[in-house]
């Protein structure tokens, strides 16, 4: 597996992966699907967008950007997506590790996740294993696709 900066030729596969997670409705806050135009604009607007590639196929990605502006602009935020058929193969872990390195290279001092859904046990275990610290629980902070609300657990890690 290679993790690298995305290129324009990756966009269609990236949009497919991103939209799959949006469609599942259990992890990303976004409800709108990306198309070629909006996906190109979205991925190019990030501080960094990385992809995981296996045998020429994009199997995962991450976006990295400031969590806030000005005096809080040194805190990064990231989202990760792995193609559903490739989950469970530690692709997400490699994406997070690469993101931690890129975040430091870009001058971020911390990486914060604002909305990790409490029942996303695999992501939470991964983040905690990689040294992220939970900040508490926000009751009912995430509206699931079926309309019910789940708690979210923000996390952070110093870079």
MDTraj code that builds the backbone (N, CA, C; nanometers):
import mdtraj as md
import numpy as np

residues = "UNK UNK UNK UNK UNK UNK UNK UNK UNK UNK UNK UNK UNK UNK UNK UNK UNK UNK UNK UNK UNK UNK UNK UNK UNK UNK UNK UNK UNK UNK UNK UNK UNK UNK UNK UNK UNK UNK UNK UNK UNK UNK UNK UNK UNK UNK UNK UNK UNK UNK UNK UNK UNK UNK UNK UNK UNK UNK UNK UNK UNK UNK UNK UNK UNK UNK UNK UNK UNK UNK UNK UNK UNK UNK UNK UNK UNK UNK UNK UNK UNK UNK UNK UNK UNK UNK UNK UNK UNK UNK UNK UNK UNK UNK UNK UNK UNK UNK UNK UNK UNK UNK UNK UNK UNK UNK UNK UNK UNK UNK UNK UNK UNK UNK UNK UNK UNK UNK UNK UNK UNK UNK UNK UNK UNK UNK UNK UNK UNK UNK UNK UNK UNK UNK UNK UNK UNK UNK UNK UNK UNK UNK UNK UNK UNK UNK UNK UNK UNK UNK UNK UNK UNK UNK UNK UNK UNK UNK UNK".split()
xyz = np.array([
    [0.0841, -0.1175, 0.0000],
    [0.0000, 0.0000, 0.0000],
    [0.0889, 0.1242, 0.0000],
    [0.0492, 0.2198, -0.0809],
    [0.1178, 0.3489, -0.0886],
    [0.0209, 0.4551, -0.0395],
    [0.0683, 0.5428, 0.0465],
    [-0.0113, 0.6594, 0.0850],
    [0.0606, 0.7806, 0.0292],
    [-0.0128, 0.8610, -0.0458],
    [0.0470, 0.9739, -0.1164],
    [-0.0551, 1.0860, -0.1306],
    [-0.0062, 1.2000, -0.1756],
    [-0.0947, 1.3121, -0.2057],
    [-0.1805, 1.2753, -0.3264],
    [-0.3073, 1.3139, -0.3206],
    [-0.3964, 1.2815, -0.4322],
    [-0.3592, 1.3610, -0.5559],
    [-0.4013, 1.3105, -0.6711],
    [-0.3889, 1.3832, -0.7972],
    [-0.5274, 1.3881, -0.8617],
    [-0.5400, 1.4691, -0.9628],
    [-0.6685, 1.4843, -1.0300],
    [-0.7199, 1.3509, -1.0850],
    [-0.6312, 1.2625, -1.1246],
    [-0.6761, 1.1345, -1.1802],
    [-0.7415, 1.0444, -1.0751],
    [-0.7246, 1.0778, -0.9457],
    [-0.7821, 0.9990, -0.8367],
    [-0.9242, 1.0410, -0.8017],
    [-0.9670, 1.1557, -0.8508],
    [-1.0902, 1.2190, -0.8024],
    [-1.2124, 1.1276, -0.8109],
    [-1.2344, 1.0607, -0.9217],
    [-1.3548, 0.9780, -0.9341],
    [-1.3597, 0.8680, -0.8287],
    [-1.2478, 0.8014, -0.8041],
    [-1.2444, 0.6966, -0.7017],
    [-1.2616, 0.7564, -0.5623],
    [-1.2035, 0.8738, -0.5403],
    [-1.2173, 0.9400, -0.4111],
    [-1.3635, 0.9770, -0.3849],
    [-1.4296, 1.0298, -0.4859],
    [-1.5705, 1.0666, -0.4726],
    [-1.6541, 0.9431, -0.4410],
    [-1.6241, 0.8329, -0.5060],
    [-1.6972, 0.7081, -0.4794],
    [-1.6833, 0.6660, -0.3335],
    [-1.5615, 0.6701, -0.2824],
    [-1.5367, 0.6309, -0.1430],
    [-1.6051, 0.7282, -0.0476],
    [-1.5878, 0.8583, -0.0715],
    [-1.6477, 0.9602, 0.0150],
    [-1.7992, 0.9440, 0.0187],
    [-1.8603, 0.9322, -0.0987],
    [-2.0059, 0.9221, -0.1066],
    [-2.0588, 0.7950, -0.0415],
    [-1.9795, 0.6885, -0.0453],
    [-2.0193, 0.5650, 0.0218],
    [-2.0346, 0.5888, 0.1720],
    [-1.9405, 0.6612, 0.2318],
    [-1.9486, 0.6903, 0.3755],
    [-2.0665, 0.7840, 0.4046],
    [-2.0852, 0.8842, 0.3198],
    [-2.1996, 0.9747, 0.3376],
    [-2.3301, 0.8952, 0.3295],
    [-2.3401, 0.8062, 0.2328],
    [-2.4607, 0.7242, 0.2145],
    [-2.4886, 0.6373, 0.3365],
    [-2.3833, 0.5815, 0.3972],
    [-2.4018, 0.4976, 0.5159],
    [-2.4664, 0.5772, 0.6287],
    [-2.4344, 0.7062, 0.6381],
    [-2.4999, 0.7947, 0.7335],
    [-2.4699, 0.7694, 0.8795],
    [-2.3535, 0.7116, 0.9095],
    [-2.3216, 0.6786, 1.0479],
    [-2.1881, 0.7360, 1.0959],
    [-2.1182, 0.8130, 1.0100],
    [-1.9864, 0.8621, 1.0495],
    [-1.9614, 1.0072, 1.0098],
    [-1.9883, 1.0448, 0.8871],
    [-1.9616, 1.1820, 0.8415],
    [-2.0822, 1.2705, 0.8678],
    [-2.0603, 1.3959, 0.9063],
    [-2.1743, 1.4866, 0.9245],
    [-2.2373, 1.5319, 0.7922],
    [-2.1634, 1.5210, 0.6833],
    [-2.2156, 1.5661, 0.5540],
    [-2.3350, 1.4810, 0.5109],
    [-2.4300, 1.5470, 0.4447],
    [-2.5451, 1.4774, 0.3878],
    [-2.5470, 1.4885, 0.2357],
    [-2.4731, 1.5846, 0.1826],
    [-2.4696, 1.6071, 0.0379],
    [-2.3629, 1.5182, -0.0249],
    [-2.3965, 1.4609, -0.1392],
    [-2.3006, 1.3806, -0.2133],
    [-2.2126, 1.4710, -0.2990],
    [-2.0930, 1.4251, -0.3223],
    [-2.0018, 1.4971, -0.4108],
    [-2.0223, 1.4509, -0.5547],
    [-2.0085, 1.5443, -0.6472],
    [-2.0017, 1.5103, -0.7894],
    [-1.8639, 1.5549, -0.8372],
    [-1.8376, 1.5423, -0.9643],
    [-1.7038, 1.5754, -1.0138],
    [-1.6674, 1.7200, -0.9823],
    [-1.7582, 1.8124, -1.0040],
    [-1.7288, 1.9536, -0.9793],
    [-1.7109, 1.9827, -0.8303],
    [-1.8085, 1.9399, -0.7481],
    [-1.7997, 1.9702, -0.6052],
    [-1.6871, 1.8907, -0.5386],
    [-1.6627, 1.7684, -0.5847],
    [-1.5549, 1.6875, -0.5285],
    [-1.4185, 1.7453, -0.5588],
    [-1.3997, 1.7914, -0.6816],
    [-1.2732, 1.8542, -0.7197],
    [-1.2481, 1.9771, -0.6335],
    [-1.3501, 2.0601, -0.6163],
    [-1.3362, 2.1806, -0.5340],
    [-1.3112, 2.1448, -0.3871],
    [-1.3838, 2.0473, -0.3360],
    [-1.3726, 2.0078, -0.1951],
    [-1.2331, 1.9550, -0.1636],
    [-1.1861, 1.8580, -0.2408],
    [-1.0566, 1.7983, -0.2101],
    [-0.9413, 1.8961, -0.2321],
    [-0.9538, 1.9838, -0.3299],
    [-0.8461, 2.0806, -0.3548],
    [-0.8437, 2.1923, -0.2508],
    [-0.9531, 2.2116, -0.1770],
    [-0.9593, 2.3192, -0.0775],
    [-0.8971, 2.2798, 0.0566],
    [-0.8593, 2.1546, 0.0718],
    [-0.8022, 2.1073, 0.1985],
    [-0.6554, 2.1494, 0.2099],
    [-0.6053, 2.1543, 0.3322],
    [-0.4623, 2.1776, 0.3510],
    [-0.3823, 2.0628, 0.2905],
    [-0.4361, 1.9418, 0.3018],
    [-0.3734, 1.8248, 0.2428],
    [-0.4807, 1.7185, 0.2242],
    [-0.4742, 1.6493, 0.1140],
    [-0.5604, 1.5339, 0.0894],
    [-0.4712, 1.4188, 0.0487],
    [-0.4778, 1.3111, 0.1252],
    [-0.3967, 1.1932, 0.0978],
    [-0.4837, 1.0764, 0.0564],
    [-0.4264, 0.9876, -0.0230],
    [-0.4971, 0.8672, -0.0650],
    [-0.4128, 0.7442, -0.0350],
    [-0.4825, 0.6343, -0.0108],
    [-0.4180, 0.5038, 0.0022],
    [-0.4442, 0.4286, -0.1267],
    [-0.3375, 0.3772, -0.1859],
    [-0.3463, 0.3086, -0.3147],
    [-0.2875, 0.1686, -0.3017],
    [-0.3619, 0.0708, -0.3527],
    [-0.3135, -0.0671, -0.3588],
    [-0.3294, -0.1142, -0.5027],
    [-0.2200, -0.1538, -0.5629],
    [-0.2210, -0.2044, -0.7010],
    [-0.2940, -0.1103, -0.7965],
    [-0.2693, 0.0198, -0.7813],
    [-0.3272, 0.1185, -0.8711],
    [-0.4697, 0.1584, -0.8404],
    [-0.5291, 0.1024, -0.7355],
    [-0.6672, 0.1345, -0.6988],
    [-0.6690, 0.2151, -0.5691],
    [-0.7467, 0.3231, -0.5675],
    [-0.7623, 0.4036, -0.4463],
    [-0.8579, 0.3297, -0.3532],
    [-0.8112, 0.3020, -0.2315],
    [-0.8909, 0.2252, -0.1347],
    [-0.9248, 0.3053, -0.0103],
    [-0.8688, 0.4249, 0.0013],
    [-0.8982, 0.5089, 0.1168],
    [-0.8416, 0.6466, 0.0957],
    [-0.8845, 0.7394, 0.1824],
    [-0.8378, 0.8777, 0.1710],
    [-0.8530, 0.9488, 0.3039],
    [-0.7857, 1.0619, 0.3142],
    [-0.8108, 1.1516, 0.4273],
    [-0.7973, 1.2954, 0.3813],
    [-0.8683, 1.3814, 0.4554],
    [-0.8561, 1.5256, 0.4354],
    [-0.8049, 1.5853, 0.5650],
    [-0.7222, 1.6877, 0.5529],
    [-0.6621, 1.7563, 0.6670],
    [-0.6750, 1.9058, 0.6435],
    [-0.7212, 1.9773, 0.7454],
    [-0.7415, 2.1220, 0.7349],
    [-0.7466, 2.1813, 0.8750],
    [-0.7397, 2.3145, 0.8870],
    [-0.7530, 2.3749, 1.0196],
    [-0.8900, 2.3465, 1.0797],
    [-0.8915, 2.3250, 1.2098],
    [-1.0174, 2.3038, 1.2806],
    [-1.0901, 2.4362, 1.3029],
    [-1.0144, 2.5451, 1.3033],
    [-1.0706, 2.6770, 1.3271],
    [-0.9792, 2.7794, 1.2606],
    [-0.9996, 2.9055, 1.2902],
    [-0.9228, 3.0129, 1.2269],
    [-0.8420, 3.0900, 1.3310],
    [-0.7568, 3.1765, 1.2816],
    [-0.6859, 3.2718, 1.3673],
    [-0.6095, 3.2074, 1.4801],
    [-0.6408, 3.2459, 1.6009],
    [-0.5686, 3.1998, 1.7197],
    [-0.5869, 3.0512, 1.7486],
    [-0.6781, 2.9891, 1.6782],
    [-0.6974, 2.8439, 1.6915],
    [-0.6610, 2.7703, 1.5634],
    [-0.6007, 2.8404, 1.4685],
    [-0.5664, 2.7808, 1.3403],
    [-0.4546, 2.6779, 1.3466],
    [-0.3885, 2.6656, 1.4606],
    [-0.2808, 2.5671, 1.4758],
    [-0.3344, 2.4281, 1.5112],
    [-0.4654, 2.4178, 1.5259],
    [-0.5289, 2.2889, 1.5540],
    [-0.5839, 2.2345, 1.4228],
    [-0.5372, 2.1168, 1.3850],
    [-0.5857, 2.0534, 1.2632],
    [-0.7076, 1.9680, 1.2896],
    [-0.7773, 1.9357, 1.1831],
    [-0.8931, 1.8481, 1.1867],
    [-0.8825, 1.7575, 1.0652],
    [-0.9285, 1.6355, 1.0770],
    [-0.9169, 1.5421, 0.9655],
    [-1.0373, 1.4493, 0.9609],
    [-1.0620, 1.3968, 0.8437],
    [-1.1626, 1.2930, 0.8228],
    [-1.0987, 1.1831, 0.7383],
    [-1.1428, 1.0600, 0.7631],
    [-1.0858, 0.9430, 0.6972],
    [-1.1979, 0.8601, 0.6358],
    [-1.1711, 0.8011, 0.5205],
    [-1.2685, 0.7144, 0.4554],
    [-1.1948, 0.5978, 0.3904],
    [-1.2479, 0.4788, 0.4115],
    [-1.1915, 0.3576, 0.3513],
    [-1.3042, 0.2872, 0.2763],
    [-1.2743, 0.2426, 0.1566],
    [-1.3690, 0.1685, 0.0756],
    [-1.4245, 0.0516, 0.1574],
    [-1.5557, 0.0353, 0.1588],
    [-1.6188, -0.0623, 0.2496],
    [-1.5626, -0.2038, 0.2332],
    [-1.5351, -0.2469, 0.1132],
    [-1.4829, -0.3804, 0.0914],
    [-1.3393, -0.4001, 0.1364],
    [-1.2734, -0.2907, 0.1752],
    [-1.1327, -0.2969, 0.2165],
    [-1.1144, -0.2697, 0.3662],
    [-1.2232, -0.2498, 0.4366],
    [-1.2124, -0.2198, 0.5801],
    [-1.1628, -0.3421, 0.6560],
    [-1.0997, -0.3165, 0.7700],
    [-1.0464, -0.4241, 0.8525],
    [-0.9063, -0.4666, 0.8137],
    [-0.8435, -0.3942, 0.7226],
    [-0.7086, -0.4291, 0.6764],
    [-0.6048, -0.3254, 0.7195],
    [-0.6370, -0.2458, 0.8187],
    [-0.5472, -0.1452, 0.8773],
    [-0.5157, -0.0297, 0.7825],
    [-0.5978, -0.0113, 0.6813],
    [-0.5798, 0.1023, 0.5914],
    [-0.6060, 0.2320, 0.6667],
    [-0.7116, 0.2342, 0.7458],
    [-0.7431, 0.3530, 0.8251],
    [-0.6294, 0.3908, 0.9180],
    [-0.5690, 0.2927, 0.9811],
    [-0.4562, 0.3192, 1.0702],
    [-0.3418, 0.3858, 0.9950],
    [-0.3100, 0.3356, 0.8767],
    [-0.2018, 0.3943, 0.7982],
    [-0.2363, 0.5363, 0.7535],
    [-0.3632, 0.5600, 0.7228],
    [-0.4058, 0.6959, 0.6866],
    [-0.3893, 0.7909, 0.8047],
    [-0.4284, 0.7477, 0.9241],
    [-0.4149, 0.8330, 1.0426],
    [-0.2673, 0.8611, 1.0707],
    [-0.1836, 0.7593, 1.0631],
    [-0.0400, 0.7792, 1.0885],
    [0.0209, 0.8768, 0.9887],
    [-0.0161, 0.8643, 0.8616],
    [0.0342, 0.9580, 0.7613],
    [-0.0163, 1.0981, 0.7901],
    [-0.1414, 1.1087, 0.8297],
    [-0.2018, 1.2387, 0.8614],
    [-0.1301, 1.3060, 0.9789],
    [-0.0944, 1.2290, 1.0790],
    [-0.0212, 1.2857, 1.1928],
    [0.1109, 1.3470, 1.1465],
    [0.1802, 1.2779, 1.0596],
    [0.3072, 1.3286, 1.0065],
    [0.2842, 1.4536, 0.9224],
    [0.1857, 1.4486, 0.8319],
    [0.1579, 1.5646, 0.7454],
    [0.1127, 1.6836, 0.8281],
    [0.0323, 1.6588, 0.9293],
    [-0.0136, 1.7671, 1.0153],
    [0.1023, 1.8403, 1.0805],
    [0.1974, 1.7640, 1.1293],
    [0.3164, 1.8240, 1.1912],
    [0.3960, 1.9019, 1.0875],
    [0.4144, 1.8430, 0.9684],
    [0.4882, 1.9104, 0.8610],
    [0.4225, 2.0427, 0.8217],
    [0.2905, 2.0475, 0.8278],
    [0.2165, 2.1682, 0.7898],
    [0.2077, 2.2700, 0.9030],
    [0.2637, 2.2379, 1.0179],
    [0.2677, 2.3337, 1.1277],
    [0.1547, 2.3245, 1.2275],
    [0.0699, 2.2241, 1.2153],
    [-0.0332, 2.2054, 1.3169],
    [0.0319, 2.1553, 1.4447],
    [-0.0183, 2.2007, 1.5572],
    [0.0354, 2.1578, 1.6864],
    [-0.0482, 2.0487, 1.7505],
    [-0.1746, 2.0425, 1.7106],
    [-0.2666, 1.9412, 1.7616],
    [-0.3536, 1.8933, 1.6468],
    [-0.4086, 1.7739, 1.6637],
    [-0.5092, 1.7232, 1.5719],
    [-0.6318, 1.6923, 1.6561],
    [-0.7453, 1.7461, 1.6152],
    [-0.8686, 1.7286, 1.6906],
    [-0.9763, 1.6714, 1.6005],
    [-1.0499, 1.5748, 1.6544],
    [-1.1669, 1.5193, 1.5866],
    [-1.2893, 1.5662, 1.6630],
    [-1.3768, 1.6372, 1.5971],
    [-1.4904, 1.6993, 1.6640],
    [-1.6081, 1.6063, 1.6876],
    [-1.6266, 1.5092, 1.6002],
    [-1.7533, 1.4364, 1.6023],
    [-1.7355, 1.2868, 1.5756],
    [-1.6607, 1.2188, 1.6615],
    [-1.6488, 1.0737, 1.6489],
    [-1.7730, 1.0136, 1.7145],
    [-1.8524, 0.9431, 1.6364],
    [-1.9763, 0.8858, 1.6885],
    [-1.9415, 0.7798, 1.7926],
    [-2.0076, 0.7891, 1.9072],
    [-1.9745, 0.7041, 2.0217],
    [-1.9772, 0.5552, 1.9877],
    [-2.0704, 0.5121, 1.9040],
    [-2.0790, 0.3690, 1.8735],
    [-1.9843, 0.3261, 1.7613],
    [-1.8986, 0.4169, 1.7131],
    [-1.7970, 0.3823, 1.6130],
    [-1.6749, 0.3270, 1.6878],
    [-1.6937, 0.2089, 1.7423],
    [-1.5951, 0.1491, 1.8323],
    [-1.4602, 0.1272, 1.7644],
    [-1.4605, 0.0848, 1.6385],
    [-1.3335, 0.0587, 1.5689],
    [-1.2503, 0.1864, 1.5582],
    [-1.3130, 0.2964, 1.5190],
    [-1.2399, 0.4235, 1.5090],
    [-1.1925, 0.4685, 1.6469],
    [-1.2779, 0.4584, 1.7463],
    [-1.2396, 0.5038, 1.8805],
    [-1.1226, 0.4231, 1.9355],
    [-1.1251, 0.2919, 1.9169],
    [-1.0128, 0.2092, 1.9639],
    [-0.8844, 0.2453, 1.8908],
    [-0.8947, 0.2677, 1.7605],
    [-0.7773, 0.3065, 1.6826],
    [-0.7205, 0.4377, 1.7341],
    [-0.8046, 0.5380, 1.7490],
    [-0.7569, 0.6689, 1.7937],
    [-0.6920, 0.6590, 1.9307],
    [-0.7538, 0.5874, 2.0207],
    [-0.6969, 0.5747, 2.1554],
    [-0.5647, 0.4983, 2.1525],
    [-0.5560, 0.3948, 2.0704],
    [-0.4302, 0.3190, 2.0571],
    [-0.3186, 0.4068, 2.0025],
    [-0.3544, 0.5053, 1.9177],
    [-0.2549, 0.5950, 1.8584],
    [-0.2295, 0.7195, 1.9432],
    [-0.2808, 0.7218, 2.0647],
    [-0.2480, 0.8284, 2.1578],
    [-0.3449, 0.9451, 2.1620],
    [-0.4573, 0.9354, 2.0952],
    [-0.5580, 1.0414, 2.1041],
    [-0.6278, 1.0321, 2.2390],
    [-0.6617, 1.1468, 2.2932],
    [-0.7284, 1.1532, 2.4228],
    [-0.8726, 1.1984, 2.4024],
    [-0.9669, 1.1285, 2.4676],
    [-1.1063, 1.1708, 2.4575],
    [-1.1295, 1.2976, 2.5393],
    [-1.2173, 1.3833, 2.4911],
    [-1.2479, 1.5088, 2.5597],
    [-1.3821, 1.5056, 2.6326],
    [-1.4509, 1.3950, 2.6271],
    [-1.5820, 1.3846, 2.6911],
    [-1.6844, 1.3343, 2.5915],
    [-1.8098, 1.3596, 2.6237],
    [-1.9202, 1.3140, 2.5408],
    [-2.0187, 1.4275, 2.5210],
    [-2.0649, 1.4435, 2.3983],
    [-2.1695, 1.5402, 2.3671],
    [-2.2958, 1.4601, 2.3394],
    [-2.3923, 1.4664, 2.4319],
    [-2.5129, 1.3844, 2.4167],
    [-2.5919, 1.4216, 2.2911],
    [-2.6257, 1.3202, 2.2136],
    [-2.7092, 1.3400, 2.0960],
    [-2.6497, 1.4324, 1.9923],
    [-2.5182, 1.4362, 1.9819],
    [-2.4525, 1.5304, 1.8919],
    [-2.4510, 1.4910, 1.7455],
    [-2.4944, 1.3697, 1.7135],
    [-2.4892, 1.3235, 1.5743],
    [-2.6241, 1.2637, 1.5374],
    [-2.6835, 1.3152, 1.4292],
    [-2.8090, 1.2595, 1.3785],
    [-2.7773, 1.1504, 1.2777],
    [-2.8145, 1.0291, 1.3117],
    [-2.7891, 0.9143, 1.2256],
    [-2.8819, 0.9202, 1.1039],
    [-2.8492, 0.8410, 1.0039],
    [-2.9271, 0.8393, 0.8798],
    [-3.0743, 0.8069, 0.9058],
    [-3.1007, 0.7202, 1.0033],
    [-3.2389, 0.6821, 1.0319],
    [-3.3121, 0.7842, 1.1195],
    [-3.2429, 0.8938, 1.1553],
    [-3.3065, 1.0015, 1.2290],
    [-3.2854, 1.0011, 1.3791],
    [-3.2381, 0.8923, 1.4361],
    [-3.2138, 0.8949, 1.5815],
    [-3.0779, 0.9601, 1.6097],
    [-3.0569, 0.9991, 1.7321],
    [-2.9364, 1.0718, 1.7702],
    [-2.8436, 0.9829, 1.8525],
    [-2.7154, 0.9954, 1.8232],
    [-2.6109, 0.9245, 1.8974],
    [-2.5161, 1.0274, 1.9591],
    [-2.4514, 0.9886, 2.0660],
    [-2.3520, 1.0746, 2.1289],
    [-2.2280, 1.0836, 2.0410],
    [-2.1574, 1.1960, 2.0528],
    [-2.0270, 1.2081, 1.9876],
    [-1.9204, 1.2301, 2.0948],
    [-1.7994, 1.1864, 2.0595],
    [-1.6861, 1.1917, 2.1510],
    [-1.5709, 1.2624, 2.0803],
    [-1.5482, 1.3889, 2.1109],
    [-1.4325, 1.4580, 2.0519],
    [-1.3018, 1.3984, 2.1049],
    [-1.1998, 1.3998, 2.0202],
    [-1.0665, 1.3510, 2.0545],
    [-0.9622, 1.4521, 2.0127],
    [-0.8448, 1.4476, 2.0772],
    [-0.7316, 1.5291, 2.0324],
    [-0.6019, 1.4552, 2.0598],
    [-0.5003, 1.4994, 1.9877],
    [-0.3644, 1.4506, 2.0113],
    [-0.2676, 1.5616, 1.9762],
    [-0.1674, 1.5779, 2.0626],
    [-0.0617, 1.6750, 2.0329],
    [0.0291, 1.6166, 1.9247],
    [0.0757, 1.7047, 1.8365],
    [0.1670, 1.6602, 1.7325],
    [0.3092, 1.6985, 1.7697],
])
top = md.Topology()
chain = top.add_chain()
for i, resn in enumerate(residues, 1):
    res = top.add_residue(resn, chain, resSeq=i)
    for name in ("N", "CA", "C"):
        top.add_atom(name, md.element.get_by_symbol(name[0]), res)
traj = md.Trajectory(xyz[None], top)
